[in-house]
């Protein structure tokens, strides 16, 4: 059960809801994960967001099929494509997202350049 495993992992690293009062009752369990969509947490390792929906987000199938797989600490982790990240940031259109779009466009250009020199 993915929601149960996710809830257990989040509890293990000691997440807290970001922006919520410290005394707000919040039960982090599989039912909460299954019934929610977007969660924003603070962890000992930095902010961590779980987004079931974001403006500009393609379907899960498209997101997954275009994702790259990266080895992070010995685990294969799927990472959304730079083009999907750009689309989501453009749709959010906050000042910080607008800045991120410019950075992501630069990263996409670096990726294309690297691919061209490898090919």
Long-range contacts (C-beta under 8 A, 24 or more apart in sequence): 1-30, 3-30, 3-31, 3-33, 3-34, 4-29, 4-30, 6-30, 6-33, 6-50, 7-32, 7-33, 10-41, 13-43, 13-44, 13-45, 14-43, 14-44, 15-41, 15-42, 15-43, 15-48, 16-41, 16-42, 16-43, 17-41, 17-42, 18-42, 18-47, 54-88, 54-91, 54-92, 55-88, 55-91, 55-92, 56-87, 56-88, 56-89, 56-90, 56-91, 56-92, 57-84, 57-87, 57-88, 57-91, 58-84, 58-87, 82-107, 82-108, 82-111, 83-108
